Amino acid sequence: MKVIICGAGQVGWQIAKHLSGERNDVTVVDSNPELVRRATDTLDVQGVAGFASYPDILDKAGARDADMVIAATHSDEVNMVTCQVAHSVFEVPRKIARLRAQSYLTAIYSDLYRRDHLPIDVVISPEREVADAALQRLAAPAAFDTETFLDGGAQLLGLSLDEDCPVVNTPLRQLSDLFSTLRAVVVGVRRDGTLFAPEPRDQLFVGDSCYVMVHSDDIPRTLEIFGKSARKQERVVIVGGGNVGLSVARELEAGERRVRAKMIERNRKCAEHAAEELERTIVLHGDGMDAALLSEAGVDRADAALCVTDDDKVNMLAAVRAKAAGCPMVIALINDPTLAALMDPLGIDAYINPRATTVSSILRHIRHGRVQAVYSIGDAEAEVIEAEVMSTSPIAGSKLRDIDFPEGVLVGSLRKGDKVLRITGDLQVDEGDQIVIFALSKDVAEVERLLQVSIDFF
């Protein structure tokens, strides 16, 4: 498939890395020649320097026979015009745009992108994706990462193993024997900075970060087995009252659980706007790194602190201060992926990477065939793919133990009809089943072959 990616920043580069690694014909366009050069030097892609919204630039990038345009530049307007030109001039069949401004995303414009006036097939909002990720982190405070699959029937939990974890130094095959009814699979382990798909004989050690696919009903039991407590979130302090913080506060107010939230926002205008928009959330004007203001917000009595300003350093320092004040769970929004290594030393429990959430969202909309969801792990190190098994798939009609999966691939969950089943070697995969697979990035193409999802791209 031929894809033009407009914007060679962090998001565009990651999308290009994913798609080029799966042998797609990818061309990257950016007005910054250095970013284009970085992409062409490090990835198997072609590059064009210039403004993506210019017809001659899109033509040079191969828009006349392109299957898809992904507009992910830093400008909403450039992204929208790029999609318009791709549609009107080159008749590109599929167009995805990343839009940040809330004005473009409000309900009054909800039909705008479905008309020929502005033909965008999929709109991706980084702020909304980050807000959703933040809410998922709050819903699973014991996990450093989380994502739902199978319409909520299964959940991926990222769990760090501490010294008091009951299952350390235990081979994974013994876990299956000890907890024979547990519907949970350890699909990935990060050890000493390296992510791998474990084998049954592998043991788990203190300091490992594990990715566990769990049946939704077995989440409390799984957390207990891994030495984690399922804490209820009743009080939350939000540092940052911008689009992300405001979206999170709105969702908390609208939720079934009565979560009491307090917000700290440094910009007076933003603080006043948040106070007008929110009903039960108390909004404080001031610096989220101010220890006195954090104390006034009750961070020492809060169940979680969510730091989501537009400054990574503010988020990190505010999270550290909240932790030092006694808050048991602190989450920081981190745009710079190189800062992720500092999270553990600083005692920050979880972080949200907007790039990763946006990349995962875009991948969900561009995958082949019957793929329902894709979640990107780490720095594009692995993917968790949810797909429907097609009749043409080589795995249809086979038992899991008989399927020749690559070493970096594990099945995490499978649903037949409306039942999510426990993963065993005897479990047979049939046409129409919904399967969730963990795959290291080098093995994604083989997974797509096994699922026969490279026939139809959209």
TORKOL-4160 file (C-alpha; in steps of 0.2 Angstrom, whole numbers, padded with zeros to 4 digits, m for minus):
458
<pt num="1" X="0000" Y="0000" Z="0000"/>
<pt num="2" X="0006" Y="0018" Z="m0004"/>
<pt num="3" X="0005" Y="0030" Z="0010"/>
<pt num="4" X="0010" Y="0048" Z="0011"/>
<pt num="5" X="0014" Y="0055" Z="0029"/>
<pt num="6" X="0013" Y="0073" Z="0030"/>
<pt num="7" X="0023" Y="0079" Z="0045"/>
<pt num="8" X="0040" Y="0071" Z="0050"/>
<pt num="9" X="0039" Y="0075" Z="0069"/>
<pt num="10" X="0038" Y="0062" Z="0083"/>
<pt num="11" X="0021" Y="0056" Z="0077"/>
<pt num="12" X="0024" Y="0056" Z="0059"/>
<pt num="13" X="0041" Y="0047" Z="0061"/>
<pt num="14" X="0033" Y="0034" Z="0072"/>
<pt num="15" X="0019" Y="0030" Z="0060"/>
<pt num="16" X="0032" Y="0030" Z="0046"/>
<pt num="17" X="0043" Y="0018" Z="0056"/>
<pt num="18" X="0028" Y="0006" Z="0058"/>
<pt num="19" X="0021" Y="0006" Z="0041"/>
<pt num="20" X="0038" Y="0005" Z="0032"/>
<pt num="21" X="0043" Y="m0009" Z="0043"/>
<pt num="22" X="0028" Y="m0019" Z="0036"/>
<pt num="23" X="0034" Y="m0016" Z="0018"/>
<pt num="24" X="0022" Y="m0003" Z="0013"/>
<pt num="25" X="0027" Y="0011" Z="0001"/>
<pt num="26" X="0029" Y="0026" Z="0012"/>
<pt num="27" X="0034" Y="0044" Z="0008"/>
<pt num="28" X="0036" Y="0057" Z="0021"/>
<pt num="29" X="0033" Y="0076" Z="0018"/>
<pt num="30" X="0039" Y="0090" Z="0029"/>
<pt num="31" X="0043" Y="0108" Z="0027"/>
<pt num="32" X="0059" Y="0105" Z="0037"/>
<pt num="33" X="0072" Y="0097" Z="0026"/>
<pt num="34" X="0082" Y="0091" Z="0042"/>
<pt num="35" X="0067" Y="0081" Z="0048"/>
<pt num="36" X="0064" Y="0073" Z="0030"/>
<pt num="37" X="0083" Y="0069" Z="0030"/>
<pt num="38" X="0082" Y="0060" Z="0047"/>
<pt num="39" X="0067" Y="0050" Z="0041"/>
<pt num="40" X="0075" Y="0044" Z="0025"/>
<pt num="41" X="0092" Y="0041" Z="0033"/>
<pt num="42" X="0084" Y="0030" Z="0047"/>
<pt num="43" X="0069" Y="0022" Z="0039"/>
<pt num="44" X="0065" Y="0013" Z="0023"/>
<pt num="45" X="0055" Y="0028" Z="0016"/>
<pt num="46" X="0056" Y="0041" Z="0003"/>
<pt num="47" X="0056" Y="0060" Z="0007"/>
<pt num="48" X="0050" Y="0076" Z="0000"/>
<pt num="49" X="0054" Y="0093" Z="0008"/>
<pt num="50" X="0040" Y="0106" Z="0006"/>
<pt num="51" X="0023" Y="0111" Z="0012"/>
<pt num="52" X="0011" Y="0096" Z="0012"/>
<pt num="53" X="m0004" Y="0107" Z="0007"/>
<pt num="54" X="0004" Y="0113" Z="m0009"/>
<pt num="55" X="m0003" Y="0102" Z="m0024"/>
<pt num="56" X="0014" Y="0101" Z="m0032"/>
<pt num="57" X="0022" Y="0094" Z="m0016"/>
<pt num="58" X="0009" Y="0081" Z="m0015"/>
<pt num="59" X="0011" Y="0077" Z="m0033"/>
<pt num="60" X="0030" Y="0075" Z="m0031"/>
<pt num="61" X="0026" Y="0063" Z="m0016"/>
<pt num="62" X="0015" Y="0052" Z="m0027"/>
<pt num="63" X="m0002" Y="0057" Z="m0022"/>
<pt num="64" X="m0009" Y="0053" Z="m0040"/>
<pt num="65" X="m0008" Y="0034" Z="m0035"/>
<pt num="66" X="m0008" Y="0035" Z="m0016"/>
<pt num="67" X="m0020" Y="0024" Z="m0006"/>
<pt num="68" X="m0019" Y="0036" Z="0010"/>
<pt num="69" X="m0014" Y="0052" Z="0016"/>
<pt num="70" X="m0010" Y="0055" Z="0035"/>
<pt num="71" X="m0009" Y="0073" Z="0039"/>
<pt num="72" X="0000" Y="0075" Z="0055"/>
<pt num="73" X="0009" Y="0092" Z="0054"/>
<pt num="74" X="0009" Y="0104" Z="0069"/>
<pt num="75" X="m0004" Y="0115" Z="0060"/>
<pt num="76" X="m0022" Y="0110" Z="0060"/>
<pt num="77" X="m0025" Y="0121" Z="0045"/>
<pt num="78" X="m0012" Y="0113" Z="0035"/>
<pt num="79" X="m0018" Y="0096" Z="0040"/>
<pt num="80" X="m0036" Y="0101" Z="0034"/>
<pt num="81" X="m0030" Y="0109" Z="0018"/>
<pt num="82" X="m0019" Y="0094" Z="0014"/>
<pt num="83" X="m0034" Y="0082" Z="0015"/>
<pt num="84" X="m0044" Y="0094" Z="0004"/>
<pt num="85" X="m0031" Y="0095" Z="m0009"/>
<pt num="86" X="m0028" Y="0076" Z="m0008"/>
<pt num="87" X="m0047" Y="0073" Z="m0011"/>
<pt num="88" X="m0051" Y="0087" Z="m0024"/>
<pt num="89" X="m0035" Y="0086" Z="m0034"/>
<pt num="90" X="m0029" Y="0068" Z="m0033"/>
<pt num="91" X="m0044" Y="0058" Z="m0027"/>
<pt num="92" X="m0034" Y="0050" Z="m0013"/>
<pt num="93" X="m0047" Y="0037" Z="m0006"/>
<pt num="94" X="m0042" Y="0038" Z="0012"/>
<pt num="95" X="m0038" Y="0054" Z="0022"/>
<pt num="96" X="m0033" Y="0055" Z="0041"/>
<pt num="97" X="m0030" Y="0072" Z="0050"/>
<pt num="98" X="m0023" Y="0076" Z="0067"/>
<pt num="99" X="m0032" Y="0091" Z="0074"/>
<pt num="100" X="m0029" Y="0100" Z="0091"/>
<pt num="101" X="m0040" Y="0115" Z="0092"/>
<pt num="102" X="m0056" Y="0111" Z="0101"/>
<pt num="103" X="m0066" Y="0123" Z="0090"/>
<pt num="104" X="m0064" Y="0110" Z="0076"/>
<pt num="105" X="m0069" Y="0096" Z="0087"/>
<pt num="106" X="m0085" Y="0103" Z="0095"/>
<pt num="107" X="m0102" Y="0095" Z="0091"/>
<pt num="108" X="m0107" Y="0110" Z="0080"/>
<pt num="109" X="m0094" Y="0105" Z="0067"/>
<pt num="110" X="m0097" Y="0086" Z="0069"/>
<pt num="111" X="m0104" Y="0084" Z="0052"/>
<pt num="112" X="m0090" Y="0095" Z="0044"/>
<pt num="113" X="m0078" Y="0081" Z="0040"/>
<pt num="114" X="m0091" Y="0070" Z="0032"/>
<pt num="115" X="m0095" Y="0082" Z="0019"/>
<pt num="116" X="m0087" Y="0085" Z="0002"/>
<pt num="117" X="m0083" Y="0103" Z="0008"/>
<pt num="118" X="m0069" Y="0096" Z="0020"/>
<pt num="119" X="m0067" Y="0078" Z="0016"/>
<pt num="120" X="m0058" Y="0070" Z="0031"/>
<pt num="121" X="m0062" Y="0052" Z="0034"/>
<pt num="122" X="m0054" Y="0051" Z="0052"/>
<pt num="123" X="m0050" Y="0065" Z="0064"/>
<pt num="124" X="m0038" Y="0062" Z="0077"/>
<pt num="125" X="m0037" Y="0073" Z="0093"/>
<pt num="126" X="m0021" Y="0071" Z="0103"/>
<pt num="127" X="m0029" Y="0080" Z="0118"/>
<pt num="128" X="m0044" Y="0068" Z="0118"/>
<pt num="129" X="m0033" Y="0053" Z="0116"/>
<pt num="130" X="m0022" Y="0059" Z="0131"/>
<pt num="131" X="m0037" Y="0062" Z="0142"/>
<pt num="132" X="m0044" Y="0045" Z="0138"/>
<pt num="133" X="m0027" Y="0038" Z="0143"/>
<pt num="134" X="m0026" Y="0048" Z="0159"/>
<pt num="135" X="m0044" Y="0041" Z="0164"/>
<pt num="136" X="m0038" Y="0023" Z="0160"/>
<pt num="137" X="m0023" Y="0026" Z="0171"/>
<pt num="138" X="m0034" Y="0033" Z="0185"/>
<pt num="139" X="m0045" Y="0018" Z="0183"/>
<pt num="140" X="m0031" Y="0006" Z="0186"/>
<pt num="141" X="m0019" Y="0015" Z="0198"/>
<pt num="142" X="m0009" Y="m0001" Z="0202"/>
<pt num="143" X="m0003" Y="m0002" Z="0183"/>
<pt num="144" X="0009" Y="0009" Z="0174"/>
<pt num="145" X="0001" Y="0006" Z="0158"/>
<pt num="146" X="m0017" Y="0000" Z="0153"/>
<pt num="147" X="m0028" Y="m0002" Z="0138"/>
<pt num="148" X="m0045" Y="m0011" Z="0135"/>
<pt num="149" X="m0049" Y="m0024" Z="0122"/>
<pt num="150" X="m0064" Y="m0035" Z="0116"/>
<pt num="151" X="m0076" Y="m0021" Z="0120"/>
<pt num="152" X="m0070" Y="m0020" Z="0138"/>
<pt num="153" X="m0070" Y="m0039" Z="0140"/>
<pt num="154" X="m0051" Y="m0040" Z="0142"/>
<pt num="155" X="m0038" Y="m0027" Z="0148"/>
<pt num="156" X="m0019" Y="m0025" Z="0146"/>
<pt num="157" X="m0011" Y="m0021" Z="0162"/>
<pt num="158" X="0007" Y="m0015" Z="0164"/>
<pt num="159" X="0014" Y="m0020" Z="0181"/>
<pt num="160" X="0030" Y="m0017" Z="0189"/>
<pt num="161" X="0036" Y="m0031" Z="0200"/>
<pt num="162" X="0042" Y="m0026" Z="0218"/>
<pt num="163" X="0051" Y="m0037" Z="0231"/>
<pt num="164" X="0034" Y="m0041" Z="0240"/>
<pt num="165" X="0027" Y="m0048" Z="0224"/>
<pt num="166" X="0022" Y="m0066" Z="0227"/>
<pt num="167" X="0026" Y="m0073" Z="0210"/>
<pt num="168" X="0044" Y="m0068" Z="0208"/>
<pt num="169" X="0056" Y="m0081" Z="0204"/>
<pt num="170" X="0042" Y="m0092" Z="0198"/>
<pt num="171" X="0042" Y="m0100" Z="0180"/>
<pt num="172" X="0027" Y="m0094" Z="0171"/>
<pt num="173" X="0021" Y="m0112" Z="0167"/>
<pt num="174" X="0020" Y="m0115" Z="0186"/>
<pt num="175" X="0008" Y="m0099" Z="0187"/>
<pt num="176" X="m0004" Y="m0108" Z="0176"/>
<pt num="177" X="m0004" Y="m0123" Z="0187"/>
<pt num="178" X="m0005" Y="m0113" Z="0203"/>
<pt num="179" X="m0020" Y="m0102" Z="0197"/>
<pt num="180" X="m0028" Y="m0114" Z="0185"/>
<pt num="181" X="m0044" Y="m0104" Z="0183"/>
<pt num="182" X="m0036" Y="m0087" Z="0181"/>
<pt num="183" X="m0039" Y="m0079" Z="0164"/>
<pt num="184" X="m0023" Y="m0070" Z="0163"/>
<pt num="185" X="m0007" Y="m0071" Z="0152"/>
<pt num="186" X="0010" Y="m0063" Z="0154"/>
<pt num="187" X="0012" Y="m0057" Z="0136"/>
<pt num="188" X="0027" Y="m0046" Z="0137"/>
<pt num="189" X="0042" Y="m0043" Z="0150"/>
<pt num="190" X="0054" Y="m0028" Z="0150"/>
<pt num="191" X="0070" Y="m0032" Z="0159"/>
<pt num="192" X="0085" Y="m0021" Z="0159"/>
<pt num="193" X="0077" Y="m0010" Z="0146"/>
<pt num="194" X="0074" Y="m0024" Z="0134"/>
<pt num="195" X="0056" Y="m0030" Z="0129"/>
<pt num="196" X="0053" Y="m0048" Z="0125"/>
<pt num="197" X="0039" Y="m0061" Z="0124"/>
<pt num="198" X="0042" Y="m0073" Z="0138"/>
<pt num="199" X="0042" Y="m0092" Z="0136"/>
<pt num="200" X="0034" Y="m0104" Z="0149"/>
<pt num="201" X="0050" Y="m0108" Z="0157"/>
<pt num="202" X="0055" Y="m0090" Z="0160"/>
<pt num="203" X="0054" Y="m0083" Z="0177"/>
<pt num="204" X="0049" Y="m0066" Z="0183"/>
<pt num="205" X="0061" Y="m0056" Z="0194"/>
<pt num="206" X="0061" Y="m0040" Z="0205"/>
<pt num="207" X="0062" Y="m0025" Z="0194"/>
<pt num="208" X="0054" Y="m0033" Z="0179"/>
<pt num="209" X="0040" Y="m0023" Z="0170"/>
<pt num="210" X="0026" Y="m0035" Z="0164"/>
<pt num="211" X="0012" Y="m0033" Z="0152"/>
<pt num="212" X="m0002" Y="m0045" Z="0157"/>
<pt num="213" X="m0018" Y="m0048" Z="0147"/>
<pt num="214" X="m0032" Y="m0051" Z="0159"/>
<pt num="215" X="m0051" Y="m0055" Z="0158"/>
<pt num="216" X="m0060" Y="m0040" Z="0165"/>
<pt num="217" X="m0068" Y="m0050" Z="0179"/>
<pt num="218" X="m0051" Y="m0057" Z="0185"/>
<pt num="219" X="m0042" Y="m0040" Z="0186"/>
<pt num="220" X="m0044" Y="m0039" Z="0206"/>
<pt num="221" X="m0037" Y="m0056" Z="0208"/>
<pt num="222" X="m0023" Y="m0053" Z="0195"/>
<pt num="223" X="m0018" Y="m0038" Z="0204"/>
<pt num="224" X="m0018" Y="m0047" Z="0221"/>
<pt num="225" X="m0007" Y="m0061" Z="0213"/>
<pt num="226" X="0006" Y="m0049" Z="0207"/>
<pt num="227" X="0006" Y="m0040" Z="0224"/>
<pt num="228" X="m0004" Y="m0025" Z="0219"/>
<pt num="229" X="m0018" Y="m0017" Z="0229"/>
<pt num="230" X="m0034" Y="m0012" Z="0220"/>
<pt num="231" X="m0036" Y="0006" Z="0227"/>
<pt num="232" X="m0052" Y="0016" Z="0224"/>
<pt num="233" X="m0050" Y="0033" Z="0217"/>
<pt num="234" X="m0061" Y="0045" Z="0227"/>
<pt num="235" X="m0050" Y="0061" Z="0228"/>
<pt num="236" X="m0040" Y="0067" Z="0213"/>
<pt num="237" X="m0029" Y="0082" Z="0211"/>
<pt num="238" X="m0026" Y="0088" Z="0193"/>
<pt num="239" X="m0012" Y="0100" Z="0189"/>
<pt num="240" X="m0016" Y="0109" Z="0173"/>
<pt num="241" X="m0032" Y="0116" Z="0167"/>
<pt num="242" X="m0029" Y="0115" Z="0148"/>
<pt num="243" X="m0039" Y="0104" Z="0136"/>
<pt num="244" X="m0032" Y="0088" Z="0144"/>
<pt num="245" X="m0035" Y="0093" Z="0162"/>
<pt num="246" X="m0053" Y="0100" Z="0158"/>
<pt num="247" X="m0058" Y="0084" Z="0148"/>
<pt num="248" X="m0052" Y="0073" Z="0162"/>
<pt num="249" X="m0062" Y="0083" Z="0175"/>
<pt num="250" X="m0077" Y="0083" Z="0165"/>
<pt num="251" X="m0077" Y="0064" Z="0163"/>
<pt num="252" X="m0074" Y="0062" Z="0182"/>
<pt num="253" X="m0089" Y="0073" Z="0186"/>
<pt num="254" X="m0100" Y="0063" Z="0173"/>
<pt num="255" X="m0094" Y="0046" Z="0180"/>
<pt num="256" X="m0104" Y="0035" Z="0191"/>
<pt num="257" X="m0092" Y="0035" Z="0205"/>
<pt num="258" X="m0092" Y="0051" Z="0215"/>
<pt num="259" X="m0074" Y="0057" Z="0213"/>
<pt num="260" X="m0070" Y="0073" Z="0221"/>
<pt num="261" X="m0057" Y="0083" Z="0210"/>
<pt num="262" X="m0047" Y="0098" Z="0213"/>
<pt num="263" X="m0038" Y="0107" Z="0199"/>
<pt num="264" X="m0023" Y="0119" Z="0199"/>
<pt num="265" X="m0020" Y="0130" Z="0184"/>
<pt num="266" X="m0006" Y="0143" Z="0183"/>
<pt num="267" X="m0014" Y="0154" Z="0169"/>
<pt num="268" X="m0028" Y="0165" Z="0176"/>
<pt num="269" X="m0039" Y="0165" Z="0160"/>
<pt num="270" X="m0038" Y="0146" Z="0159"/>
<pt num="271" X="m0042" Y="0144" Z="0177"/>
<pt num="272" X="m0057" Y="0155" Z="0176"/>
<pt num="273" X="m0063" Y="0146" Z="0160"/>
<pt num="274" X="m0061" Y="0129" Z="0169"/>
<pt num="275" X="m0071" Y="0136" Z="0184"/>
<pt num="276" X="m0085" Y="0141" Z="0173"/>
<pt num="277" X="m0085" Y="0124" Z="0163"/>
<pt num="278" X="m0085" Y="0113" Z="0179"/>
<pt num="279" X="m0098" Y="0110" Z="0191"/>
<pt num="280" X="m0091" Y="0101" Z="0206"/>
<pt num="281" X="m0072" Y="0103" Z="0203"/>
<pt num="282" X="m0064" Y="0116" Z="0214"/>
<pt num="283" X="m0051" Y="0126" Z="0203"/>
<pt num="284" X="m0036" Y="0134" Z="0211"/>
<pt num="285" X="m0026" Y="0148" Z="0203"/>
<pt num="286" X="m0007" Y="0146" Z="0205"/>
<pt num="287" X="0008" Y="0136" Z="0202"/>
<pt num="288" X="0006" Y="0117" Z="0202"/>
<pt num="289" X="0024" Y="0116" Z="0209"/>
<pt num="290" X="0020" Y="0127" Z="0224"/>
<pt num="291" X="0021" Y="0115" Z="0239"/>
<pt num="292" X="0009" Y="0127" Z="0249"/>
<pt num="293" X="m0004" Y="0126" Z="0235"/>
<pt num="294" X="m0003" Y="0108" Z="0233"/>
<pt num="295" X="m0006" Y="0106" Z="0252"/>
<pt num="296" X="m0021" Y="0118" Z="0250"/>
<pt num="297" X="m0028" Y="0106" Z="0236"/>
<pt num="298" X="m0026" Y="0092" Z="0249"/>
<pt num="299" X="m0013" Y="0082" Z="0239"/>
<pt num="300" X="m0008" Y="0073" Z="0255"/>
<pt num="301" X="m0026" Y="0066" Z="0257"/>
<pt num="302" X="m0028" Y="0063" Z="0238"/>
<pt num="303" X="m0029" Y="0045" Z="0230"/>
<pt num="304" X="m0020" Y="0051" Z="0215"/>
<pt num="305" X="m0012" Y="0067" Z="0207"/>
<pt num="306" X="m0013" Y="0069" Z="0188"/>
<pt num="307" X="0000" Y="0082" Z="0181"/>
<pt num="308" X="m0005" Y="0087" Z="0163"/>
<pt num="309" X="0002" Y="0104" Z="0160"/>
<pt num="310" X="0010" Y="0108" Z="0143"/>
<pt num="311" X="0027" Y="0108" Z="0151"/>
<pt num="312" X="0036" Y="0091" Z="0154"/>
<pt num="313" X="0047" Y="0098" Z="0168"/>
<pt num="314" X="0033" Y="0106" Z="0177"/>
<pt num="315" X="0023" Y="0089" Z="0176"/>
<pt num="316" X="0038" Y="0079" Z="0183"/>
<pt num="317" X="0042" Y="0091" Z="0197"/>
<pt num="318" X="0024" Y="0093" Z="0202"/>
<pt num="319" X="0022" Y="0074" Z="0202"/>
<pt num="320" X="0038" Y="0072" Z="0213"/>
<pt num="321" X="0031" Y="0086" Z="0225"/>
<pt num="322" X="0014" Y="0077" Z="0226"/>
<pt num="323" X="0023" Y="0060" Z="0230"/>
<pt num="324" X="0034" Y="0068" Z="0243"/>
<pt num="325" X="0018" Y="0076" Z="0251"/>
<pt num="326" X="0011" Y="0058" Z="0253"/>
<pt num="327" X="0000" Y="0055" Z="0237"/>
<pt num="328" X="0001" Y="0037" Z="0234"/>
<pt num="329" X="m0002" Y="0038" Z="0215"/>
<pt num="330" X="0006" Y="0051" Z="0204"/>
<pt num="331" X="0004" Y="0052" Z="0185"/>
<pt num="332" X="0014" Y="0064" Z="0173"/>
<pt num="333" X="0011" Y="0069" Z="0155"/>
<pt num="334" X="0028" Y="0067" Z="0146"/>
<pt num="335" X="0030" Y="0073" Z="0128"/>
<pt num="336" X="0049" Y="0070" Z="0127"/>
<pt num="337" X="0051" Y="0051" Z="0127"/>
<pt num="338" X="0069" Y="0052" Z="0133"/>
<pt num="339" X="0063" Y="0058" Z="0150"/>
<pt num="340" X="0054" Y="0041" Z="0152"/>
<pt num="341" X="0069" Y="0033" Z="0160"/>
<pt num="342" X="0068" Y="0046" Z="0174"/>
<pt num="343" X="0051" Y="0040" Z="0180"/>
<pt num="344" X="0056" Y="0026" Z="0191"/>
<pt num="345" X="0071" Y="0035" Z="0199"/>
<pt num="346" X="0059" Y="0050" Z="0203"/>
<pt num="347" X="0046" Y="0039" Z="0210"/>
<pt num="348" X="0033" Y="0044" Z="0197"/>
<pt num="349" X="0021" Y="0029" Z="0196"/>
<pt num="350" X="0015" Y="0031" Z="0178"/>
<pt num="351" X="0017" Y="0043" Z="0163"/>
<pt num="352" X="0007" Y="0046" Z="0148"/>
<pt num="353" X="0016" Y="0049" Z="0131"/>
<pt num="354" X="0005" Y="0059" Z="0119"/>
<pt num="355" X="0015" Y="0052" Z="0104"/>
<pt num="356" X="0011" Y="0034" Z="0109"/>
<pt num="357" X="m0007" Y="0037" Z="0112"/>
<pt num="358" X="m0009" Y="0047" Z="0095"/>
<pt num="359" X="0001" Y="0034" Z="0086"/>
<pt num="360" X="m0010" Y="0020" Z="0093"/>
<pt num="361" X="m0025" Y="0029" Z="0088"/>
<pt num="362" X="m0020" Y="0032" Z="0070"/>
<pt num="363" X="m0014" Y="0014" Z="0068"/>
<pt num="364" X="m0032" Y="0008" Z="0073"/>
<pt num="365" X="m0038" Y="0017" Z="0058"/>
<pt num="366" X="m0026" Y="0012" Z="0045"/>
<pt num="367" X="m0024" Y="m0007" Z="0049"/>
<pt num="368" X="m0028" Y="m0020" Z="0036"/>
<pt num="369" X="m0044" Y="m0030" Z="0035"/>
<pt num="370" X="m0053" Y="m0035" Z="0051"/>
<pt num="371" X="m0042" Y="m0027" Z="0064"/>
<pt num="372" X="m0052" Y="m0018" Z="0078"/>
<pt num="373" X="m0039" Y="m0011" Z="0088"/>
<pt num="374" X="m0020" Y="m0008" Z="0089"/>
<pt num="375" X="m0010" Y="m0002" Z="0104"/>
<pt num="376" X="0008" Y="0003" Z="0103"/>
<pt num="377" X="0020" Y="m0002" Z="0117"/>
<pt num="378" X="0035" Y="0008" Z="0122"/>
<pt num="379" X="0045" Y="0016" Z="0108"/>
<pt num="380" X="0036" Y="0007" Z="0094"/>
<pt num="381" X="0044" Y="m0009" Z="0102"/>
<pt num="382" X="0028" Y="m0020" Z="0101"/>
<pt num="383" X="0010" Y="m0019" Z="0096"/>
<pt num="384" X="m0006" Y="m0027" Z="0104"/>
<pt num="385" X="m0018" Y="m0031" Z="0090"/>
<pt num="386" X="m0036" Y="m0036" Z="0091"/>
<pt num="387" X="m0043" Y="m0044" Z="0075"/>
<pt num="388" X="m0057" Y="m0055" Z="0069"/>
<pt num="389" X="m0051" Y="m0072" Z="0063"/>
<pt num="390" X="m0056" Y="m0073" Z="0044"/>
<pt num="391" X="m0060" Y="m0089" Z="0035"/>
<pt num="392" X="m0045" Y="m0087" Z="0024"/>
<pt num="393" X="m0033" Y="m0086" Z="0039"/>
<pt num="394" X="m0021" Y="m0100" Z="0041"/>
<pt num="395" X="m0024" Y="m0101" Z="0060"/>
<pt num="396" X="m0043" Y="m0104" Z="0058"/>
<pt num="397" X="m0048" Y="m0121" Z="0063"/>
<pt num="398" X="m0031" Y="m0124" Z="0072"/>
<pt num="399" X="m0027" Y="m0126" Z="0091"/>
<pt num="400" X="m0016" Y="m0113" Z="0098"/>
<pt num="401" X="m0002" Y="m0126" Z="0102"/>
<pt num="402" X="m0002" Y="m0131" Z="0083"/>
<pt num="403" X="0000" Y="m0113" Z="0077"/>
<pt num="404" X="0018" Y="m0108" Z="0072"/>
<pt num="405" X="0019" Y="m0091" Z="0079"/>
<pt num="406" X="0035" Y="m0082" Z="0079"/>
<pt num="407" X="0045" Y="m0081" Z="0095"/>
<pt num="408" X="0040" Y="m0063" Z="0098"/>
<pt num="409" X="0021" Y="m0067" Z="0097"/>
<pt num="410" X="0009" Y="m0072" Z="0111"/>
<pt num="411" X="m0010" Y="m0074" Z="0111"/>
<pt num="412" X="m0017" Y="m0064" Z="0126"/>
<pt num="413" X="m0035" Y="m0066" Z="0124"/>
<pt num="414" X="m0049" Y="m0074" Z="0113"/>
<pt num="415" X="m0067" Y="m0072" Z="0113"/>
<pt num="416" X="m0080" Y="m0084" Z="0105"/>
<pt num="417" X="m0097" Y="m0076" Z="0103"/>
<pt num="418" X="m0099" Y="m0066" Z="0119"/>
<pt num="419" X="m0087" Y="m0076" Z="0130"/>
<pt num="420" X="m0069" Y="m0072" Z="0133"/>
<pt num="421" X="m0060" Y="m0088" Z="0136"/>
<pt num="422" X="m0045" Y="m0094" Z="0146"/>
<pt num="423" X="m0030" Y="m0096" Z="0135"/>
<pt num="424" X="m0024" Y="m0114" Z="0134"/>
<pt num="425" X="m0014" Y="m0124" Z="0121"/>
<pt num="426" X="m0030" Y="m0134" Z="0118"/>
<pt num="427" X="m0041" Y="m0119" Z="0113"/>
<pt num="428" X="m0046" Y="m0119" Z="0095"/>
<pt num="429" X="m0046" Y="m0104" Z="0085"/>
<pt num="430" X="m0061" Y="m0103" Z="0073"/>
<pt num="431" X="m0068" Y="m0091" Z="0060"/>
<pt num="432" X="m0077" Y="m0076" Z="0068"/>
<pt num="433" X="m0067" Y="m0077" Z="0084"/>
<pt num="434" X="m0060" Y="m0061" Z="0091"/>
<pt num="435" X="m0041" Y="m0063" Z="0095"/>
<pt num="436" X="m0029" Y="m0052" Z="0104"/>
<pt num="437" X="m0011" Y="m0054" Z="0100"/>
<pt num="438" X="0005" Y="m0047" Z="0107"/>
<pt num="439" X="0019" Y="m0045" Z="0094"/>
<pt num="440" X="0036" Y="m0037" Z="0094"/>
<pt num="441" X="0037" Y="m0025" Z="0080"/>
<pt num="442" X="0048" Y="m0036" Z="0070"/>
<pt num="443" X="0034" Y="m0049" Z="0070"/>
<pt num="444" X="0019" Y="m0038" Z="0066"/>
<pt num="445" X="0020" Y="m0042" Z="0047"/>
<pt num="446" X="0020" Y="m0061" Z="0051"/>
<pt num="447" X="0005" Y="m0059" Z="0062"/>
<pt num="448" X="m0004" Y="m0050" Z="0048"/>
<pt num="449" X="0000" Y="m0064" Z="0037"/>
<pt num="450" X="m0007" Y="m0077" Z="0049"/>
<pt num="451" X="m0023" Y="m0067" Z="0052"/>
<pt num="452" X="m0025" Y="m0064" Z="0033"/>
<pt num="453" X="m0028" Y="m0046" Z="0036"/>
<pt num="454" X="m0017" Y="m0039" Z="0022"/>
<pt num="455" X="m0031" Y="m0042" Z="0009"/>
<pt num="456" X="m0042" Y="m0026" Z="0013"/>
<pt num="457" X="m0034" Y="m0011" Z="0020"/>
<pt num="458" X="m0050" Y="m0001" Z="0025"/>
